[in-house]
Amino acid sequence: MKRLINIQKKVRGFSLVELMVALTIGLIILVAVSTLFVNSKQSYSTQDSLARLQESARFAMHFLIKDLRLTGYYGCVSDIAPDSVYSTLNGTDFAYNTQIPLEGVNNIGGTEATPSGQWYPSATTAMPANAIPGTDAVAIRLADSSSPIFLDVEMPNPSAVLKVNALTGLSTNDIIMISDCSSADVMQITQINNTDPHLVHNTGAGTPGNSTKILSKAYSPSTGLGGTRIMKYKTNTYFIRRGASGNPALYRQENTGAPVELVDGIEQLQVLYGVDTDGDKVPNRYLKAGEAGLTTAAEWKTVVSVRLGILARTLDDASTGRSKEFDKDTGQYDVDGDGTFEVDNPGDRYKRRLFQSVVQLRNS
């Protein structure tokens, strides 16, 4: 009997006070662990968003810099002038203005539905569709430097077909350039013959179509460094408008085709043009498109470099569900480095980063 009483004494439950203390300690540990988990998740989300932002900005800069370096690349033609670069295309459409390899718009106006502004130096007022006001646009004209196509047989006359070594990547209605080291011609392909590889450039239907099939001269395959080249000719227009996600994005429009979204989350594009005033190929000052000293075609021929600025932001609010004042973006962003804040105290909770680069124009 004594033994049973001793066992019962040893087997006792927790008192109410002990139970409450244990529950309190457990709750404290649970809250601490939960807080650590939430903070870790938020920190991971923020770092992931910033990593994506960096990657987006890198891609945006890559597209812009690659094309800018090749601005005015028309084969080995050293000078772009009416007596060296010709066009058989109808009219003087913005996309095919061979005499102006680079032009820009400073701070597009109006609204996203009806953007307004002026291209310099061409004075064209048609803006990229749905471009976001307050951003710049730049148009870059060039020929495809990677083209493997060369003239294979000498042309008997300036209106003859172009007999080539290959037809890689070419289609009917493509705009092409034939170029040697003394001159170049731009035309539209009206027919392709695959059996006996050659290109036809007749007049007739097309956009914009050829006004004549007579080129500036009969080209020879042996002229120039490595031969006479045939390359796609294009105008790549870069601008900012809202992408599929609803965020601002970098777009590119090739010739008159549909604009293509390249990189999401690019909020601002600003461009300054480096003008060489003393002929030493070094910029003496940087100007915006349309500023005094950078309005005419002659003045644009003195541009030897471009200073790019882009402002990238995260795709989502980096602090969703939080209301701390210090999470708001109160920054000031001078995107092109001219001393003016294009984005000033946005007041939202997106994370932003500024990226700038100077590009030397190789064909200026």
Contacts in CASP RR format, 6 or more apart in sequence:
PFRMAT RR
TARGET T0000
AUTHOR 0000-0000-0000
METHOD contacts of the structure
MODEL  1
MKRLINIQKKVRGFSLVELMVALTIGLIILVAVSTLFVNSKQSYSTQDSL
ARLQESARFAMHFLIKDLRLTGYYGCVSDIAPDSVYSTLNGTDFAYNTQI
PLEGVNNIGGTEATPSGQWYPSATTAMPANAIPGTDAVAIRLADSSSPIF
LDVEMPNPSAVLKVNALTGLSTNDIIMISDCSSADVMQITQINNTDPHLV
HNTGAGTPGNSTKILSKAYSPSTGLGGTRIMKYKTNTYFIRRGASGNPAL
YRQENTGAPVELVDGIEQLQVLYGVDTDGDKVPNRYLKAGEAGLTTAAEW
KTVVSVRLGILARTLDDASTGRSKEFDKDTGQYDVDGDGTFEVDNPGDRY
KRRLFQSVVQLRNS
14 22 0 8 1.000
42 319 0 8 1.000
42 322 0 8 1.000
45 318 0 8 1.000
46 318 0 8 1.000
46 319 0 8 1.000
46 351 0 8 1.000
49 314 0 8 1.000
49 315 0 8 1.000
49 316 0 8 1.000
49 318 0 8 1.000
49 351 0 8 1.000
50 314 0 8 1.000
50 351 0 8 1.000
50 353 0 8 1.000
52 314 0 8 1.000
52 315 0 8 1.000
53 265 0 8 1.000
53 312 0 8 1.000
53 313 0 8 1.000
53 314 0 8 1.000
53 351 0 8 1.000
53 353 0 8 1.000
54 312 0 8 1.000
54 353 0 8 1.000
56 263 0 8 1.000
56 264 0 8 1.000
56 265 0 8 1.000
56 266 0 8 1.000
56 312 0 8 1.000
57 263 0 8 1.000
57 266 0 8 1.000
57 310 0 8 1.000
57 312 0 8 1.000
57 353 0 8 1.000
57 355 0 8 1.000
59 262 0 8 1.000
59 263 0 8 1.000
60 250 0 8 1.000
60 262 0 8 1.000
60 263 0 8 1.000
60 266 0 8 1.000
60 310 0 8 1.000
60 312 0 8 1.000
60 355 0 8 1.000
61 308 0 8 1.000
61 310 0 8 1.000
61 355 0 8 1.000
61 357 0 8 1.000
63 238 0 8 1.000
63 250 0 8 1.000
63 252 0 8 1.000
63 262 0 8 1.000
63 263 0 8 1.000
64 138 0 8 1.000
64 238 0 8 1.000
64 250 0 8 1.000
64 308 0 8 1.000
64 310 0 8 1.000
64 359 0 8 1.000
65 308 0 8 1.000
65 357 0 8 1.000
65 359 0 8 1.000
67 140 0 8 1.000
67 142 0 8 1.000
67 236 0 8 1.000
67 238 0 8 1.000
68 138 0 8 1.000
68 140 0 8 1.000
68 306 0 8 1.000
68 308 0 8 1.000
68 359 0 8 1.000
68 361 0 8 1.000
69 359 0 8 1.000
69 360 0 8 1.000
69 361 0 8 1.000
69 362 0 8 1.000
70 140 0 8 1.000
70 142 0 8 1.000
70 145 0 8 1.000
70 362 0 8 1.000
70 363 0 8 1.000
71 101 0 8 1.000
71 102 0 8 1.000
71 140 0 8 1.000
71 141 0 8 1.000
71 142 0 8 1.000
71 361 0 8 1.000
71 362 0 8 1.000
71 363 0 8 1.000
71 364 0 8 1.000
72 80 0 8 1.000
72 101 0 8 1.000
72 102 0 8 1.000
72 140 0 8 1.000
72 141 0 8 1.000
72 142 0 8 1.000
72 143 0 8 1.000
72 363 0 8 1.000
73 142 0 8 1.000
73 143 0 8 1.000
73 145 0 8 1.000
73 362 0 8 1.000
73 363 0 8 1.000
74 80 0 8 1.000
74 85 0 8 1.000
74 98 0 8 1.000
74 101 0 8 1.000
74 142 0 8 1.000
74 143 0 8 1.000
74 177 0 8 1.000
74 179 0 8 1.000
74 184 0 8 1.000
74 363 0 8 1.000
75 143 0 8 1.000
75 145 0 8 1.000
75 177 0 8 1.000
75 179 0 8 1.000
75 181 0 8 1.000
75 184 0 8 1.000
75 229 0 8 1.000
75 231 0 8 1.000
76 179 0 8 1.000
76 180 0 8 1.000
76 181 0 8 1.000
76 224 0 8 1.000
76 225 0 8 1.000
77 84 0 8 1.000
77 85 0 8 1.000
77 179 0 8 1.000
77 180 0 8 1.000
77 181 0 8 1.000
77 182 0 8 1.000
77 183 0 8 1.000
77 184 0 8 1.000
78 181 0 8 1.000
80 98 0 8 1.000
80 99 0 8 1.000
80 101 0 8 1.000
81 99 0 8 1.000
82 99 0 8 1.000
84 182 0 8 1.000
84 183 0 8 1.000
84 184 0 8 1.000
85 98 0 8 1.000
85 99 0 8 1.000
85 183 0 8 1.000
85 184 0 8 1.000
85 185 0 8 1.000
85 186 0 8 1.000
86 98 0 8 1.000
86 183 0 8 1.000
86 184 0 8 1.000
86 185 0 8 1.000
86 186 0 8 1.000
86 215 0 8 1.000
86 216 0 8 1.000
87 96 0 8 1.000
87 98 0 8 1.000
87 185 0 8 1.000
87 186 0 8 1.000
87 187 0 8 1.000
88 185 0 8 1.000
88 186 0 8 1.000
88 187 0 8 1.000
88 188 0 8 1.000
88 201 0 8 1.000
88 210 0 8 1.000
88 211 0 8 1.000
88 212 0 8 1.000
88 213 0 8 1.000
88 214 0 8 1.000
88 215 0 8 1.000
89 96 0 8 1.000
89 175 0 8 1.000
89 186 0 8 1.000
89 187 0 8 1.000
89 188 0 8 1.000
89 208 0 8 1.000
89 209 0 8 1.000
89 210 0 8 1.000
89 211 0 8 1.000
90 208 0 8 1.000
90 209 0 8 1.000
90 210 0 8 1.000
90 211 0 8 1.000
91 208 0 8 1.000
91 211 0 8 1.000
93 208 0 8 1.000
93 256 0 8 1.000
94 119 0 8 1.000
94 122 0 8 1.000
94 124 0 8 1.000
94 126 0 8 1.000
94 139 0 8 1.000
94 235 0 8 1.000
95 235 0 8 1.000
95 255 0 8 1.000
95 256 0 8 1.000
96 175 0 8 1.000
96 186 0 8 1.000
96 208 0 8 1.000
96 233 0 8 1.000
96 235 0 8 1.000
96 255 0 8 1.000
97 122 0 8 1.000
97 141 0 8 1.000
97 235 0 8 1.000
98 141 0 8 1.000
98 184 0 8 1.000
98 186 0 8 1.000
98 233 0 8 1.000
99 297 0 8 1.000
100 121 0 8 1.000
100 122 0 8 1.000
100 141 0 8 1.000
100 297 0 8 1.000
100 300 0 8 1.000
101 140 0 8 1.000
101 141 0 8 1.000
101 142 0 8 1.000
101 363 0 8 1.000
102 138 0 8 1.000
102 139 0 8 1.000
102 140 0 8 1.000
102 141 0 8 1.000
102 273 0 8 1.000
102 300 0 8 1.000
102 303 0 8 1.000
102 306 0 8 1.000
102 361 0 8 1.000
103 119 0 8 1.000
103 120 0 8 1.000
103 121 0 8 1.000
103 122 0 8 1.000
103 138 0 8 1.000
103 139 0 8 1.000
103 289 0 8 1.000
103 300 0 8 1.000
104 119 0 8 1.000
104 120 0 8 1.000
104 136 0 8 1.000
104 137 0 8 1.000
104 138 0 8 1.000
104 139 0 8 1.000
104 271 0 8 1.000
104 289 0 8 1.000
105 117 0 8 1.000
105 118 0 8 1.000
105 119 0 8 1.000
105 120 0 8 1.000
105 127 0 8 1.000
105 136 0 8 1.000
105 137 0 8 1.000
105 138 0 8 1.000
105 289 0 8 1.000
106 120 0 8 1.000
106 136 0 8 1.000
106 271 0 8 1.000
106 288 0 8 1.000
106 289 0 8 1.000
106 290 0 8 1.000
106 291 0 8 1.000
107 133 0 8 1.000
107 134 0 8 1.000
107 135 0 8 1.000
107 136 0 8 1.000
108 115 0 8 1.000
108 116 0 8 1.000
108 117 0 8 1.000
108 127 0 8 1.000
108 128 0 8 1.000
108 131 0 8 1.000
108 132 0 8 1.000
108 133 0 8 1.000
108 134 0 8 1.000
108 135 0 8 1.000
108 136 0 8 1.000
108 137 0 8 1.000
108 239 0 8 1.000
109 115 0 8 1.000
109 116 0 8 1.000
109 117 0 8 1.000
109 133 0 8 1.000
109 134 0 8 1.000
110 116 0 8 1.000
110 117 0 8 1.000
110 133 0 8 1.000
111 133 0 8 1.000
112 130 0 8 1.000
112 131 0 8 1.000
112 132 0 8 1.000
112 133 0 8 1.000
112 241 0 8 1.000
112 242 0 8 1.000
113 130 0 8 1.000
115 127 0 8 1.000
115 128 0 8 1.000
115 129 0 8 1.000
115 130 0 8 1.000
115 131 0 8 1.000
115 132 0 8 1.000
115 133 0 8 1.000
116 125 0 8 1.000
116 127 0 8 1.000
117 125 0 8 1.000
117 127 0 8 1.000
118 124 0 8 1.000
118 125 0 8 1.000
118 290 0 8 1.000
119 125 0 8 1.000
119 137 0 8 1.000
119 139 0 8 1.000
119 289 0 8 1.000
120 289 0 8 1.000
120 290 0 8 1.000
120 294 0 8 1.000
120 295 0 8 1.000
120 300 0 8 1.000
121 295 0 8 1.000
121 296 0 8 1.000
121 297 0 8 1.000
121 299 0 8 1.000
121 300 0 8 1.000
122 297 0 8 1.000
127 137 0 8 1.000
128 137 0 8 1.000
128 237 0 8 1.000
128 239 0 8 1.000
128 241 0 8 1.000
128 251 0 8 1.000
128 253 0 8 1.000
128 259 0 8 1.000
129 241 0 8 1.000
129 259 0 8 1.000
130 241 0 8 1.000
130 242 0 8 1.000
131 137 0 8 1.000
131 239 0 8 1.000
131 240 0 8 1.000
131 241 0 8 1.000
132 240 0 8 1.000
132 241 0 8 1.000
132 242 0 8 1.000
132 248 0 8 1.000
134 342 0 8 1.000
135 239 0 8 1.000
135 240 0 8 1.000
135 268 0 8 1.000
135 269 0 8 1.000
135 270 0 8 1.000
136 239 0 8 1.000
136 269 0 8 1.000
136 270 0 8 1.000
136 271 0 8 1.000
136 289 0 8 1.000
137 237 0 8 1.000
137 238 0 8 1.000
137 239 0 8 1.000
137 240 0 8 1.000
137 269 0 8 1.000
138 237 0 8 1.000
138 238 0 8 1.000
138 239 0 8 1.000
138 269 0 8 1.000
138 271 0 8 1.000
138 306 0 8 1.000
139 235 0 8 1.000
139 236 0 8 1.000
139 237 0 8 1.000
139 238 0 8 1.000
140 235 0 8 1.000
140 236 0 8 1.000
140 237 0 8 1.000
140 238 0 8 1.000
141 233 0 8 1.000
141 234 0 8 1.000
141 235 0 8 1.000
141 236 0 8 1.000
142 233 0 8 1.000
142 234 0 8 1.000
142 236 0 8 1.000
143 177 0 8 1.000
143 179 0 8 1.000
143 184 0 8 1.000
143 229 0 8 1.000
143 231 0 8 1.000
143 232 0 8 1.000
143 233 0 8 1.000
143 234 0 8 1.000
144 231 0 8 1.000
144 232 0 8 1.000
144 233 0 8 1.000
144 234 0 8 1.000
145 231 0 8 1.000
147 168 0 8 1.000
147 229 0 8 1.000
147 230 0 8 1.000
147 231 0 8 1.000
147 232 0 8 1.000
148 165 0 8 1.000
148 166 0 8 1.000
148 168 0 8 1.000
149 164 0 8 1.000
149 165 0 8 1.000
149 166 0 8 1.000
149 167 0 8 1.000
149 168 0 8 1.000
149 170 0 8 1.000
149 229 0 8 1.000
149 230 0 8 1.000
149 231 0 8 1.000
150 164 0 8 1.000
150 165 0 8 1.000
150 221 0 8 1.000
150 226 0 8 1.000
150 227 0 8 1.000
150 228 0 8 1.000
150 229 0 8 1.000
150 230 0 8 1.000
151 162 0 8 1.000
151 163 0 8 1.000
151 164 0 8 1.000
151 178 0 8 1.000
151 219 0 8 1.000
151 220 0 8 1.000
151 221 0 8 1.000
151 227 0 8 1.000
151 228 0 8 1.000
151 229 0 8 1.000
151 230 0 8 1.000
152 163 0 8 1.000
152 164 0 8 1.000
152 165 0 8 1.000
152 197 0 8 1.000
152 221 0 8 1.000
153 163 0 8 1.000
153 221 0 8 1.000
154 218 0 8 1.000
154 219 0 8 1.000
154 220 0 8 1.000
154 221 0 8 1.000
154 222 0 8 1.000
155 162 0 8 1.000
155 215 0 8 1.000
155 218 0 8 1.000
155 219 0 8 1.000
155 220 0 8 1.000
156 218 0 8 1.000
157 218 0 8 1.000
158 214 0 8 1.000
158 215 0 8 1.000
158 216 0 8 1.000
158 217 0 8 1.000
158 218 0 8 1.000
159 213 0 8 1.000
159 214 0 8 1.000
159 215 0 8 1.000
160 218 0 8 1.000
161 193 0 8 1.000
161 198 0 8 1.000
161 199 0 8 1.000
161 200 0 8 1.000
161 201 0 8 1.000
162 178 0 8 1.000
162 198 0 8 1.000
162 199 0 8 1.000
162 201 0 8 1.000
162 219 0 8 1.000
162 230 0 8 1.000
163 196 0 8 1.000
163 197 0 8 1.000
163 198 0 8 1.000
164 197 0 8 1.000
164 198 0 8 1.000
164 199 0 8 1.000
164 230 0 8 1.000
165 197 0 8 1.000
166 197 0 8 1.000
167 192 0 8 1.000
167 194 0 8 1.000
167 197 0 8 1.000
167 199 0 8 1.000
169 232 0 8 1.000
170 176 0 8 1.000
170 189 0 8 1.000
170 192 0 8 1.000
170 199 0 8 1.000
170 230 0 8 1.000
170 232 0 8 1.000
171 189 0 8 1.000
171 192 0 8 1.000
172 189 0 8 1.000
172 190 0 8 1.000
172 191 0 8 1.000
172 192 0 8 1.000
173 188 0 8 1.000
173 189 0 8 1.000
173 190 0 8 1.000
173 206 0 8 1.000
173 207 0 8 1.000
174 188 0 8 1.000
174 189 0 8 1.000
174 232 0 8 1.000
175 186 0 8 1.000
175 187 0 8 1.000
175 188 0 8 1.000
175 189 0 8 1.000
175 232 0 8 1.000
175 233 0 8 1.000
175 234 0 8 1.000
175 255 0 8 1.000
176 186 0 8 1.000
176 187 0 8 1.000
176 188 0 8 1.000
176 189 0 8 1.000
176 199 0 8 1.000
176 230 0 8 1.000
176 231 0 8 1.000
176 232 0 8 1.000
176 233 0 8 1.000
177 184 0 8 1.000
177 185 0 8 1.000
177 186 0 8 1.000
177 230 0 8 1.000
177 231 0 8 1.000
177 232 0 8 1.000
177 233 0 8 1.000
178 184 0 8 1.000
178 185 0 8 1.000
178 187 0 8 1.000
178 215 0 8 1.000
178 219 0 8 1.000
178 228 0 8 1.000
178 229 0 8 1.000
178 230 0 8 1.000
179 185 0 8 1.000
179 228 0 8 1.000
179 229 0 8 1.000
179 231 0 8 1.000
180 219 0 8 1.000
180 220 0 8 1.000
180 223 0 8 1.000
180 224 0 8 1.000
180 227 0 8 1.000
180 228 0 8 1.000
180 229 0 8 1.000
181 223 0 8 1.000
181 224 0 8 1.000
181 225 0 8 1.000
182 223 0 8 1.000
182 224 0 8 1.000
183 216 0 8 1.000
183 217 0 8 1.000
185 215 0 8 1.000
185 216 0 8 1.000
185 219 0 8 1.000
186 233 0 8 1.000
187 201 0 8 1.000
187 210 0 8 1.000
187 213 0 8 1.000
187 215 0 8 1.000
188 201 0 8 1.000
188 206 0 8 1.000
188 208 0 8 1.000
188 209 0 8 1.000
188 210 0 8 1.000
189 199 0 8 1.000
189 200 0 8 1.000
189 201 0 8 1.000
190 200 0 8 1.000
190 201 0 8 1.000
190 202 0 8 1.000
190 204 0 8 1.000
190 206 0 8 1.000
190 209 0 8 1.000
190 210 0 8 1.000
191 199 0 8 1.000
191 200 0 8 1.000
191 202 0 8 1.000
192 198 0 8 1.000
192 199 0 8 1.000
192 200 0 8 1.000
193 199 0 8 1.000
193 200 0 8 1.000
199 230 0 8 1.000
201 210 0 8 1.000
201 213 0 8 1.000
201 215 0 8 1.000
202 210 0 8 1.000
202 213 0 8 1.000
203 209 0 8 1.000
203 210 0 8 1.000
203 211 0 8 1.000
203 212 0 8 1.000
203 213 0 8 1.000
204 210 0 8 1.000
207 256 0 8 1.000
219 228 0 8 1.000
220 228 0 8 1.000
221 227 0 8 1.000
221 228 0 8 1.000
222 228 0 8 1.000
234 254 0 8 1.000
234 255 0 8 1.000
235 254 0 8 1.000
235 255 0 8 1.000
236 252 0 8 1.000
236 253 0 8 1.000
236 254 0 8 1.000
237 252 0 8 1.000
237 253 0 8 1.000
237 254 0 8 1.000
238 250 0 8 1.000
238 251 0 8 1.000
238 252 0 8 1.000
238 269 0 8 1.000
239 250 0 8 1.000
239 251 0 8 1.000
239 253 0 8 1.000
239 259 0 8 1.000
239 269 0 8 1.000
240 248 0 8 1.000
240 249 0 8 1.000
240 250 0 8 1.000
240 251 0 8 1.000
240 266 0 8 1.000
240 267 0 8 1.000
240 268 0 8 1.000
240 269 0 8 1.000
241 248 0 8 1.000
241 249 0 8 1.000
241 251 0 8 1.000
241 259 0 8 1.000
242 248 0 8 1.000
242 249 0 8 1.000
243 249 0 8 1.000
243 251 0 8 1.000
243 261 0 8 1.000
243 264 0 8 1.000
244 261 0 8 1.000
244 264 0 8 1.000
245 264 0 8 1.000
245 265 0 8 1.000
245 315 0 8 1.000
247 264 0 8 1.000
247 265 0 8 1.000
247 267 0 8 1.000
247 313 0 8 1.000
247 315 0 8 1.000
248 265 0 8 1.000
248 266 0 8 1.000
248 267 0 8 1.000
248 268 0 8 1.000
248 313 0 8 1.000
249 261 0 8 1.000
249 262 0 8 1.000
249 263 0 8 1.000
249 264 0 8 1.000
249 265 0 8 1.000
249 266 0 8 1.000
250 261 0 8 1.000
250 262 0 8 1.000
250 263 0 8 1.000
250 265 0 8 1.000
250 266 0 8 1.000
250 269 0 8 1.000
250 310 0 8 1.000
251 259 0 8 1.000
251 260 0 8 1.000
251 261 0 8 1.000
251 262 0 8 1.000
252 259 0 8 1.000
252 260 0 8 1.000
252 262 0 8 1.000
253 259 0 8 1.000
253 260 0 8 1.000
254 260 0 8 1.000
264 315 0 8 1.000
265 312 0 8 1.000
265 313 0 8 1.000
265 314 0 8 1.000
265 315 0 8 1.000
266 310 0 8 1.000
266 311 0 8 1.000
266 312 0 8 1.000
267 311 0 8 1.000
267 312 0 8 1.000
267 313 0 8 1.000
267 343 0 8 1.000
267 352 0 8 1.000
268 309 0 8 1.000
268 310 0 8 1.000
268 311 0 8 1.000
268 333 0 8 1.000
268 335 0 8 1.000
268 342 0 8 1.000
268 343 0 8 1.000
269 308 0 8 1.000
269 309 0 8 1.000
269 310 0 8 1.000
269 335 0 8 1.000
270 308 0 8 1.000
270 309 0 8 1.000
270 310 0 8 1.000
270 335 0 8 1.000
270 336 0 8 1.000
270 337 0 8 1.000
270 342 0 8 1.000
271 288 0 8 1.000
271 289 0 8 1.000
271 306 0 8 1.000
271 307 0 8 1.000
271 308 0 8 1.000
271 309 0 8 1.000
271 336 0 8 1.000
272 286 0 8 1.000
272 287 0 8 1.000
272 288 0 8 1.000
272 306 0 8 1.000
272 307 0 8 1.000
272 336 0 8 1.000
272 337 0 8 1.000
272 338 0 8 1.000
273 286 0 8 1.000
273 287 0 8 1.000
273 288 0 8 1.000
273 289 0 8 1.000
273 294 0 8 1.000
273 300 0 8 1.000
273 303 0 8 1.000
273 305 0 8 1.000
273 306 0 8 1.000
273 307 0 8 1.000
274 283 0 8 1.000
274 284 0 8 1.000
274 285 0 8 1.000
274 286 0 8 1.000
274 287 0 8 1.000
274 303 0 8 1.000
274 304 0 8 1.000
274 305 0 8 1.000
274 306 0 8 1.000
274 307 0 8 1.000
275 283 0 8 1.000
275 284 0 8 1.000
275 285 0 8 1.000
275 286 0 8 1.000
275 287 0 8 1.000
275 293 0 8 1.000
275 294 0 8 1.000
275 299 0 8 1.000
275 302 0 8 1.000
275 303 0 8 1.000
275 304 0 8 1.000
276 282 0 8 1.000
276 283 0 8 1.000
276 284 0 8 1.000
276 302 0 8 1.000
276 303 0 8 1.000
276 304 0 8 1.000
276 364 0 8 1.000
277 284 0 8 1.000
277 285 0 8 1.000
277 302 0 8 1.000
278 284 0 8 1.000
279 302 0 8 1.000
281 304 0 8 1.000
281 364 0 8 1.000
282 304 0 8 1.000
283 304 0 8 1.000
283 305 0 8 1.000
286 307 0 8 1.000
286 338 0 8 1.000
287 293 0 8 1.000
287 294 0 8 1.000
288 294 0 8 1.000
288 338 0 8 1.000
293 299 0 8 1.000
294 300 0 8 1.000
294 303 0 8 1.000
301 364 0 8 1.000
303 361 0 8 1.000
303 364 0 8 1.000
304 360 0 8 1.000
304 361 0 8 1.000
304 364 0 8 1.000
305 358 0 8 1.000
305 359 0 8 1.000
305 360 0 8 1.000
305 361 0 8 1.000
305 364 0 8 1.000
306 358 0 8 1.000
306 359 0 8 1.000
306 361 0 8 1.000
307 336 0 8 1.000
307 337 0 8 1.000
307 356 0 8 1.000
307 357 0 8 1.000
307 358 0 8 1.000
307 359 0 8 1.000
308 336 0 8 1.000
308 356 0 8 1.000
308 357 0 8 1.000
308 358 0 8 1.000
308 359 0 8 1.000
309 335 0 8 1.000
309 336 0 8 1.000
309 337 0 8 1.000
309 354 0 8 1.000
309 355 0 8 1.000
309 356 0 8 1.000
309 357 0 8 1.000
310 335 0 8 1.000
310 354 0 8 1.000
310 355 0 8 1.000
310 356 0 8 1.000
311 333 0 8 1.000
311 335 0 8 1.000
311 342 0 8 1.000
311 343 0 8 1.000
311 352 0 8 1.000
311 353 0 8 1.000
311 354 0 8 1.000
311 355 0 8 1.000
312 352 0 8 1.000
312 353 0 8 1.000
312 355 0 8 1.000
313 350 0 8 1.000
313 351 0 8 1.000
313 352 0 8 1.000
313 353 0 8 1.000
314 350 0 8 1.000
314 351 0 8 1.000
314 352 0 8 1.000
316 350 0 8 1.000
317 348 0 8 1.000
317 349 0 8 1.000
317 350 0 8 1.000
318 327 0 8 1.000
318 349 0 8 1.000
318 350 0 8 1.000
318 351 0 8 1.000
319 327 0 8 1.000
319 349 0 8 1.000
320 349 0 8 1.000
322 349 0 8 1.000
327 349 0 8 1.000
328 347 0 8 1.000
328 348 0 8 1.000
328 349 0 8 1.000
329 345 0 8 1.000
329 346 0 8 1.000
329 347 0 8 1.000
329 348 0 8 1.000
329 349 0 8 1.000
329 350 0 8 1.000
329 351 0 8 1.000
329 352 0 8 1.000
330 345 0 8 1.000
330 346 0 8 1.000
330 347 0 8 1.000
331 343 0 8 1.000
331 344 0 8 1.000
331 345 0 8 1.000
331 346 0 8 1.000
331 352 0 8 1.000
332 341 0 8 1.000
332 343 0 8 1.000
332 344 0 8 1.000
332 345 0 8 1.000
333 341 0 8 1.000
333 342 0 8 1.000
333 343 0 8 1.000
333 344 0 8 1.000
333 352 0 8 1.000
333 354 0 8 1.000
334 340 0 8 1.000
334 341 0 8 1.000
334 342 0 8 1.000
334 354 0 8 1.000
335 342 0 8 1.000
335 343 0 8 1.000
335 354 0 8 1.000
335 356 0 8 1.000
336 342 0 8 1.000
336 356 0 8 1.000
337 356 0 8 1.000
343 352 0 8 1.000
346 352 0 8 1.000
END
